[in-house]
Amino acid sequence: MTYMKSICSAAIFIACVAFTPFHHGWANYDQDKTLDYKGIVQESFYENPHASAKVKHNNKVWTVILAPISRMEARGVTVDMIKKGSTIRVVGYPHKETKDEMRAERIFVDGKKYELR
């Protein structure tokens, strides 16, 4: 019976890992192409593994991958600061494969700089 439990546990673990979304590592972003723009937040998602926001700049909406929640809070960025309708400046790098996605190195809210890396 213990053997069967081990097999079932392993199968469940493998199934869960297979369907887990990939982590947004820095290697997926082109750090040779810096983006720097100011835009209006259309939506924000303050949840793990990373906060993110949809930010509109020049009629284009970018998905901006921010830092993990714990780092955002440690650096002084709260959920209220990146809410729909707010204007933020984003400095970061475009995703190598996913169009209109970038990873933010730093953001500016109300003129104050927050390092996210």
Steps between C-alpha positions, in 0.01 A plus 500: 500500500785740579648435155167590335475822705849595387412439135179703531680784677769510233239501221310787662823698549604453136155599377507819710849596385413436136215751512676769706566817300864584433673745730573841347880483527724782380653274232174525303543875453735684262717705734676661204180689408392734777144633488416821686155651480217657697155346475160461659419185697206317342501205744724383781555161658661502843552127546780246511726394343530858365285808497417619149313775325353579160641842412388705200760713319441656156188288431689179580433295813801330656491219753755616755642231727597656832677351803377237746254642755745470790762704313244759388390551861859506629580776248192701598269421206144433614198373310344849509793649311448295184127512449280554196527856372830585666794622293834324547836510326647159426862413417567142398556247226278342233427128506704312240198310364175636646387812317403800715644357823782654696672448836540815708841576647361810672184705511425861585178587682423866570859582403654259753726218376456141620764240410337162442794272427 
